[in-house]
Amino acid sequence: MGKLEYIRFQRKFPSNLANANRRLEEKLKKETKEIQEEQARKQQSEAAEDKSLIKCPKCGKLVERAQVVKKKYICYECGGYFRVKTNNRIKMVADPRSFEPWFEDLEVSNPLDYEGYEDKLAAARDKTGLKEAVTVGRCKVFGNDIVLGVCDSRFLMASMGHVVGEKITMAIERATQLRLPVFLFCCSGGARMQEGIVSLMQMAKTSAAIQKHGEAGLLYCSILTDPTTGGVTASFAMLGDVIMAEPGALVGFAGPRVIRQTIGQELPEGFQTAEFLVEHGFADGIVERQNLKKTIHFLIKSHQCTGKNTYADFRAETGFHFELSELLKEQMSYSKPRSAWEKVRAVRQVERPAATDYMNHIFDVFVEAHGDRNYRDDKALIGGIAFLEGQPVTVIADLKGKNLQDCQERNFGMPLPEGYRKALRLMKQAEKFNRPIISFVNTSGAFCGIEAEERGQGEAIARNLLEMAGLKVPVLCILIGEGGSGGALATAVGNEVWMMENATYSILSPEGFASILWKDANRAQEASEVMNITAQDLLRLGVIERIIPEFGGADENTTEAIAGFMKEHIREFLEKYTGKTGEEIAQERYQRFRRF
């Protein structure tokens, strides 16, 4: 067919040509798929013959088993995580030969007389060498005793039958008696269908045991592995004081297949992953396997405050002590006095040191926790656990950002309701484990916008004020930049409040003040001079207890000097609470605000 004839054919029979092209494309796709499937079958056959190779569940490549094992069952090609057998998981976290299994001989029954259930259980035992889908017991992690639980997906997808629920409950109850922390590696397809409503009751039973363990002031930590779904997600998996997740793990109440078949909804890429969980505020963070044992050790040490009321206890135990260097003592002089307006402008500069700059010099280590367990993780307000000369403390801090992108991600330091709820979650956890709280305040105010109002900005701030007033641990609040209205007060209800020399703390911004009282926001400079917003004004009014000198600069040496001053006086602050009960500490805070 010549070119002219082809054009005429195309014009006369356009649909025939389109159908022919479509059929050709479909044929090519089918042939390509068949070739790929044949290659995959060939690779699987080779892998079956060659026991030294194993197929990665993420990228599908054949990789060397020995190297994967050496990398803690992580694919060296794509970084994908393999699911881990119970014994291998125990080896990852427990000290050698320290694991003592508990409750291995619990009687298994078929509560609903479901046909074929006993056969399925027997096949699972033969396949895995396990008695049930969860193994619990006592072990040591770097010499520290813990109760450890491990779910294994090979056993009926680690579904939660009555024996699984009973073993977990009994382990938590014994941990409560022995006053030990519990670490539970969660993995499950959900409730065990063959046990029906009896399986459902395990959700309430395990949750009740966790509640009693928590009432005793003990740590419960869940580690979410792939996959964690269904009733396990809606019970013990999501009730940890600290919730960690392995990278890429599937975590969700209803799995993708259930969602698709129930309501016909396709899930977007990255939905229901561990990373999705952290972003939306339901997990404290991602933990990689190479850091797993060290992270557990950190959590054990940072939650051992229970029963101790004094900083001196830890100082005596650890032998840590801090003294200001002679250089820092020489630098202890206030900077050149500035007007109120000059201070307003100074604290708004992006170059001004942030809370994290001081924290790097004050604390031995800081580990951030994420999320409000309700909606998302607000980056404008961070929090976590730190060590101050061996003393575990909870740290809360506003962050504005260091550059445009960072500022945008942190909403320019203006927290949303989920930020305040995250802070409150961490402060209540600090109270449970008797950790002092250090709060660094630097915000122009709470974010005002549609989303903030929809999610209850006023209620979130009010709840913080209510709960902080009654916290039974020492609370120190340090204003390091702007202290804007109720958004700042929401994390500044302390036993003492300090201010940096050039910081500001006000009922409203000078612009807002001038706009409300004088109907002219351009009079902001004039307003700043009459609002009594400087550290010197607030010390005179009794709103703060201490002014922190800024030593006249903003370079790294100056930041270190300021942090050194803070560290020494934070230590003194904590020592003042030696021997005081939680009720006495809370009453002192109440009286502090009662006098205003």
C-alpha positions in Angstrom: 0.0 0.0 0.0 1.4 3.3 -1.1 1.5 6.4 1.1 -1.5 8.0 -0.7 -3.5 4.8 -0.4 -2.6 4.5 3.3 -3.8 8.1 3.9 -7.1 7.4 2.1 -7.5 4.1 4.0 -6.9 5.9 7.3 -9.5 8.6 6.5 -12.0 6.0 5.3 -11.5 3.4 8.1 -10.2 5.4 11.2 -11.9 3.1 13.7 -10.6 -0.1 12.0 -7.0 1.3 12.2 -7.4 2.3 15.8 -8.7 -1.2 16.7 -5.9 -2.8 14.9 -3.3 -0.7 16.8 -5.0 -1.4 20.1 -5.0 -5.2 19.3 -1.3 -5.0 18.4 -0.5 -3.2 21.7 -2.5 -5.7 23.7 -0.7 -8.6 22.0 2.7 -7.0 22.7 1.8 -6.4 26.3 0.6 -10.0 26.7 3.8 -11.4 25.1 6.0 -9.1 27.3 4.1 -10.2 30.4 4.5 -13.9 29.5 8.3 -13.4 29.0 8.6 -11.7 32.4 6.6 -14.4 34.1 8.7 -17.0 32.5 11.9 -15.3 33.6 10.5 -15.0 37.1 9.6 -18.7 37.2 13.1 -19.5 36.0 14.6 -17.3 38.7 12.4 -18.9 41.4 13.4 -22.4 40.1 17.1 -21.5 40.2 16.6 -20.0 43.7 14.9 -23.2 44.9 17.8 -25.2 43.6 20.4 -22.8 45.0 19.8 -22.4 48.7 22.4 -19.7 48.9 20.0 -17.3 47.1 16.8 -15.7 48.3 14.2 -13.5 46.6 13.7 -10.0 47.9 10.0 -9.4 48.7 10.4 -5.7 47.7 12.5 -5.5 44.5 12.1 -9.2 43.4 15.8 -9.7 42.8 17.7 -12.8 43.8 20.2 -11.9 46.5 22.8 -13.8 48.5 21.2 -15.2 51.7 24.4 -14.9 53.7 24.7 -11.2 52.9 21.1 -10.6 53.8 21.4 -12.4 57.1 24.6 -10.3 57.9 22.6 -7.1 57.2 19.9 -8.2 59.6 17.6 -9.5 56.9 17.7 -6.3 54.8 18.1 -6.5 51.0 21.5 -5.0 50.0 20.1 -4.1 46.6 17.0 -2.0 47.5 17.1 -1.7 51.3 13.8 -3.6 51.6 13.1 -5.4 54.9 12.5 -9.2 55.0 10.1 -10.5 57.5 11.9 -12.1 60.4 11.4 -15.4 62.2 10.9 -15.3 66.0 14.3 -16.8 66.9 16.1 -14.4 64.6 14.2 -11.4 66.1 15.1 -12.5 69.6 18.8 -12.7 68.6 18.6 -9.1 67.2 17.6 -7.6 70.5 18.3 -9.9 73.5 21.7 -10.5 75.0 23.1 -14.0 74.1 21.4 -16.9 75.9 19.3 -14.6 78.1 15.8 -15.2 76.7 13.6 -17.3 78.9 10.3 -18.2 77.2 7.1 -18.1 79.2 3.7 -19.8 78.9 4.7 -22.2 76.2 2.2 -25.0 77.2 -1.1 -23.1 77.3 -3.9 -25.4 76.2 -5.3 -24.7 72.7 -9.0 -25.2 72.0 -11.5 -24.7 69.2 -14.0 -22.4 70.9 -16.4 -22.3 67.9 -15.8 -25.9 66.8 -14.8 -24.5 63.5 -14.2 -27.4 61.0 -10.6 -27.9 60.1 -9.2 -25.4 62.6 -7.2 -28.0 64.6 -5.6 -29.2 61.3 -4.6 -25.7 60.4 -3.0 -25.2 63.9 -1.1 -28.4 63.6 0.1 -27.5 60.1 1.3 -24.1 61.4 3.2 -25.8 64.3 4.9 -28.2 62.0 5.8 -25.4 59.5 7.2 -23.0 62.1 8.3 -25.0 65.1 6.2 -22.6 67.2 3.4 -23.4 69.7 1.5 -20.3 68.7 1.7 -17.0 66.7 3.3 -15.1 69.6 6.3 -15.9 71.8 6.8 -14.1 75.1 9.4 -14.2 77.8 12.0 -12.4 79.8 15.4 -11.4 78.6 18.2 -8.9 79.0 19.2 -6.0 76.7 22.7 -4.8 77.5 22.2 -6.3 81.0 18.8 -4.7 81.6 15.8 -7.0 82.3 12.8 -6.6 80.0 9.7 -8.7 79.0 9.8 -9.4 75.3 7.1 -10.5 72.9 7.4 -11.4 69.3 4.6 -12.1 66.8 5.5 -14.3 63.8 3.6 -13.9 60.5 4.4 -17.5 59.5 1.9 -18.8 62.0 -1.6 -18.1 60.5 -0.4 -14.6 59.6 0.1 -14.0 63.4 -3.7 -13.7 63.7 -4.9 -13.1 67.3 -6.6 -16.1 68.7 -7.4 -16.7 72.4 -4.0 -18.2 73.1 -2.2 -15.2 71.5 -4.3 -12.8 73.6 -3.8 -14.9 76.8 0.0 -15.2 76.4 0.3 -11.4 75.8 -2.0 -10.6 78.8 -0.2 -13.0 81.1 3.2 -11.6 80.0 2.1 -8.1 80.8 0.6 -9.1 84.1 3.8 -10.8 85.1 5.8 -7.8 83.9 3.6 -5.6 86.2 4.3 -7.9 89.2 8.1 -7.9 88.5 8.0 -4.1 87.6 9.6 -4.7 84.2 9.2 -2.8 80.9 7.5 -4.6 78.0 8.6 -4.5 74.4 6.3 -6.2 71.9 7.1 -6.7 68.2 3.7 -6.6 66.5 2.8 -8.3 63.3 -0.6 -9.6 62.4 -3.3 -10.1 59.8 -5.8 -9.2 62.5 -8.3 -11.2 64.4 -8.4 -15.0 63.9 -11.6 -15.6 61.9 -11.9 -19.3 63.1 -12.4 -18.0 66.7 -15.0 -15.3 65.8 -16.2 -13.2 68.8 -13.7 -15.0 71.2 -10.9 -13.5 69.1 -12.5 -10.1 69.3 -12.5 -10.2 73.1 -8.7 -10.5 73.1 -8.5 -6.8 72.0 -10.2 -5.6 75.2 -8.4 -8.1 77.4 -4.9 -7.2 76.2 -5.8 -3.4 76.4 -6.9 -3.8 80.0 -3.7 -5.5 81.0 -1.7 -2.6 79.3 -3.8 -0.1 81.3 -2.9 -1.8 84.6 0.8 -2.0 83.6 0.7 1.8 82.8 -1.0 2.6 86.1 2.0 1.0 87.8 4.2 3.6 86.1 5.9 1.1 83.8 7.0 1.3 80.2 5.1 -0.4 77.4 6.7 -0.1 73.9 5.3 -1.5 70.7 7.4 -2.0 67.5 5.3 -2.3 64.4 6.6 -4.7 61.7 5.2 -5.8 58.4 2.3 -6.3 58.3 0.4 -5.0 61.4 -3.4 -4.8 60.6 -6.9 -5.4 62.0 -7.7 -6.0 65.6 -4.0 -6.0 66.6 -3.7 -2.5 65.3 -6.9 -1.6 67.1 -5.5 -2.8 70.4 -2.1 -3.6 71.8 -0.1 -2.5 68.8 -1.2 1.2 69.1 -1.2 1.5 72.9 2.6 1.9 73.5 4.0 4.7 75.6 6.4 4.7 72.7 5.4 3.4 69.3 8.1 2.6 66.8 7.8 1.1 63.3 10.2 -0.6 60.9 10.8 1.2 57.6 8.2 0.4 54.9 6.0 -1.7 57.2 2.4 -2.0 56.2 0.3 -0.7 59.2 -3.5 -0.1 59.1 -6.8 -1.1 60.6 -8.2 -2.4 57.4 -5.7 -3.9 54.9 -5.6 -2.8 51.3 -7.4 -5.9 50.1 -10.2 -5.5 52.6 -10.7 -1.8 51.7 -10.7 -2.7 48.0 -13.2 -5.5 48.3 -15.5 -3.7 50.8 -15.9 -0.3 49.4 -14.0 -0.5 46.1 -11.5 2.1 47.0 -7.9 2.0 45.6 -5.3 3.3 48.0 -2.6 5.9 46.9 1.1 5.1 46.8 2.7 5.2 50.3 -0.6 4.9 52.1 -0.6 2.8 55.3 3.2 2.6 55.5 5.3 3.2 58.6 6.3 6.6 57.1 2.7 7.5 56.6 2.0 6.6 60.2 4.7 9.0 61.5 3.6 11.8 59.2 0.1 11.5 60.5 1.1 11.5 64.1 0.4 7.9 65.1 4.0 6.7 65.7 7.0 8.2 67.5 9.4 7.3 64.8 11.0 4.9 62.4 13.6 2.5 63.8 16.1 0.7 61.6 17.2 -2.8 62.5 20.9 -1.8 63.0 19.7 0.7 65.7 17.0 -1.5 67.2 18.9 -2.9 70.2 20.5 0.5 71.0 17.1 2.2 70.8 15.5 -0.3 73.2 18.4 0.3 75.6 17.9 4.1 75.3 14.2 3.7 76.1 14.9 1.5 79.1 17.4 4.0 80.5 15.2 7.1 79.8 12.2 5.5 81.5 13.8 4.5 84.8 12.8 7.6 86.7 9.9 5.9 88.4 10.1 6.4 92.2 12.9 8.9 92.0 11.9 12.5 93.0 15.3 14.2 92.8 17.9 15.2 90.3 20.5 14.5 93.0 19.6 10.8 92.9 20.8 10.6 89.3 23.8 12.8 89.9 24.9 10.5 92.7 24.4 7.4 90.6 26.0 8.6 87.5 28.8 10.7 89.0 28.1 13.4 86.4 28.7 17.0 87.5 28.9 20.2 85.5 30.8 23.4 86.3 30.9 26.6 84.3 34.4 27.1 82.8 36.4 30.1 83.7 36.0 31.4 80.2 32.2 31.3 80.4 32.3 32.9 83.8 34.3 35.8 82.4 31.8 36.2 79.5 28.8 36.5 81.9 27.8 40.0 81.2 24.7 41.4 79.6 24.7 42.7 76.0 24.3 46.3 75.1 20.7 47.4 76.2 18.2 47.5 73.4 14.8 49.2 73.1 11.7 47.1 73.1 11.2 47.6 69.4 14.8 46.6 68.7 14.2 43.4 70.6 11.0 42.7 68.7 12.9 43.0 65.4 15.8 41.0 66.7 13.8 37.9 67.8 12.1 37.8 64.5 15.4 37.3 62.6 15.8 33.9 61.0 19.5 33.9 62.0 18.7 34.0 65.7 19.7 30.7 67.4 16.9 28.2 67.7 16.1 25.9 70.6 18.0 23.0 69.0 21.2 25.1 68.8 21.1 25.4 72.6 19.9 21.9 73.2 23.0 20.5 71.3 25.2 22.0 74.1 22.9 21.5 77.1 22.0 17.8 76.7 24.1 14.7 76.3 21.6 13.3 73.8 18.2 14.2 72.5 15.8 11.8 70.7 12.7 13.3 69.1 9.3 11.7 69.4 6.6 12.4 66.8 2.9 12.8 66.6 -0.2 13.6 68.6 -1.7 10.0 68.2 -4.7 11.7 66.6 -4.0 13.6 63.3 -0.4 14.3 62.4 3.0 15.4 63.4 3.4 19.2 63.8 6.9 20.2 63.0 6.4 23.7 64.5 6.6 22.1 67.9 9.0 19.3 68.6 9.5 17.1 71.7 11.3 14.1 73.0 13.5 12.6 75.6 17.0 14.0 76.5 19.7 13.2 79.0 21.1 16.0 81.2 24.3 14.7 82.9 22.6 11.3 83.1 19.2 12.6 84.1 16.4 11.8 81.7 14.2 14.8 81.0 11.4 15.5 78.5 12.1 18.5 76.2 9.5 20.5 74.4 10.5 23.3 71.9 9.0 25.6 69.3 11.0 25.7 66.0 10.5 28.4 63.4 13.0 27.2 60.8 16.4 28.2 59.5 15.6 28.9 55.8 12.5 29.4 53.6 11.8 25.7 53.0 12.4 24.9 56.7 10.2 27.8 57.8 7.4 26.6 55.5 7.6 23.0 56.8 7.5 24.3 60.4 4.8 26.8 59.6 7.1 29.6 60.8 6.9 28.3 64.3 3.2 28.7 64.7 1.8 25.4 66.1 -1.5 23.9 65.1 -3.7 22.0 67.5 -1.9 18.7 66.9 1.4 20.4 67.9 -0.1 21.3 71.3 -1.6 17.9 71.7 1.7 16.2 70.9 3.4 18.4 73.6 0.7 17.4 76.1 1.1 13.7 75.3 4.8 13.9 75.9 4.4 15.9 79.1 1.8 13.5 80.5 4.2 10.7 79.7 7.0 12.6 81.5 4.7 12.7 84.6 4.1 9.0 84.4 7.8 8.3 84.4 8.7 11.1 86.8 10.8 13.0 84.2 11.3 16.8 84.7 10.1 18.9 81.7 12.2 21.6 80.0 10.1 23.8 77.6 11.8 26.2 75.1 9.3 28.8 73.9 9.7 30.7 70.7 6.6 31.4 68.7 4.8 34.5 67.4 1.6 32.7 68.4 -0.7 29.8 67.7 -1.6 29.4 64.0 -4.8 31.1 63.1 -6.6 29.6 60.1 -9.4 27.5 58.9 -7.7 24.2 59.6 -6.7 25.3 63.1 -10.2 26.2 64.0 -11.6 23.0 62.5 -9.3 20.9 64.6 -10.0 22.9 67.9 -7.1 25.3 68.4 -8.7 26.9 71.4 -9.6 23.6 73.1 -6.0 22.3 72.5 -4.5 25.4 74.2 -7.0 25.3 77.1 -6.4 21.6 77.6 -2.6 22.2 77.9 -3.1 25.0 80.5 -5.4 22.7 82.5 -3.1 19.6 82.4 0.2 21.5 82.9 -1.2 23.2 86.0 -1.4 19.8 87.7 1.7 18.0 86.5 3.5 16.3 89.4 7.0 16.8 88.0 9.2 20.0 87.9 8.5 22.2 84.8 10.9 24.8 83.6 10.0 27.1 80.7 12.6 29.2 78.9 11.5 32.0 76.5 14.3 32.2 74.0 12.7 34.4 71.3 9.1 35.5 70.8 6.5 34.6 73.3 3.3 35.4 71.5 0.0 35.3 73.4 -1.8 32.0 74.3 0.2 30.1 71.8 3.3 30.7 73.9 1.5 30.2 77.2 0.3 26.8 76.1 3.8 25.4 76.8 4.9 27.9 79.4 3.0 26.9 82.6 6.0 26.2 84.6 7.3 26.1 88.2 9.7 28.8 86.9 9.8 30.8 83.7 13.0 32.3 82.4 13.6 34.7 79.6 16.6 35.4 77.5 17.8 39.0 77.7 16.5 40.1 74.4 13.4 37.9 74.2 9.8 39.2 74.3 6.6 37.9 75.9 3.3 39.6 75.2 -0.4 39.4 75.1 -0.4 40.1 71.4 2.0 41.3 68.7 2.8 45.0 68.8 1.0 45.3 65.4 -2.1 43.6 66.8 -2.0 45.7 70.0 -1.8 48.9 68.0 -4.5 47.8 65.6 -7.0 46.9 68.4 -6.4 49.9 70.7 -5.4 52.6 68.3 -6.9 51.3 65.1 -3.5 51.7 63.4 -1.1 48.8 63.0 1.6 51.3 61.8 2.1 52.4 65.4 3.6 49.0 66.3 6.9 50.5 67.4 5.1 52.9 69.8 3.0 50.0 71.1 6.1 47.9 71.9 7.4 50.6 74.2 4.2 50.7 76.3 3.3 47.0 76.4 6.0 45.9 79.0 7.1 43.0 76.9 10.9 42.8 77.6 12.6 40.4 80.1 13.4 43.4 82.3 9.7 44.5 82.4 8.5 41.0 83.2 11.1 40.3 85.9 9.9 43.5 87.6 6.3 42.4 87.2 7.1 38.9 88.7 6.1 37.1 85.5 9.5 35.5 85.2 12.1 34.4 87.7 15.4 34.8 85.8 17.0 36.7 82.9 19.5 34.7 80.8 22.3 37.0 79.5 23.0 36.8 75.8 26.7 37.9 76.0 26.3 40.4 73.1 26.5 38.1 70.1 24.9 35.3 68.0 27.9 33.2 66.8 28.6 29.6 67.8 30.9 30.6 70.7 28.2 32.9 72.1 25.5 30.2 71.7 27.7 27.7 73.6 28.2 30.3 76.3 24.5 30.9 76.7 23.8 27.2 76.7 26.5 26.7 79.4 24.8 29.3 81.5 21.4 27.6 81.0 22.8 24.2 81.8 24.3 25.2 85.1 21.1 26.9 86.2 18.9 24.1 85.0 20.9 21.8 87.2 20.3 24.1 90.1 16.6 24.3 89.3 16.2 20.5 89.4 18.2 20.1 92.6 15.7 22.4 94.4 13.1 19.7 94.1 15.1 17.2 96.0 12.7 15.4 98.4 9.5 17.1 97.2 6.5 15.1 96.4 4.6 15.4 93.1 1.7 17.0 95.0 4.0 19.6 96.5 5.5 20.4 93.1 2.1 20.9 91.5 0.9 23.0 94.4 3.9 25.3 94.1 3.1 25.8 90.4 -0.5 26.5 91.3 0.5 29.2 93.9 2.9 30.8 91.3 0.0 31.5 89.0 -2.5 32.1 91.8 -0.7 35.3 92.8 -1.3 37.1 89.4 
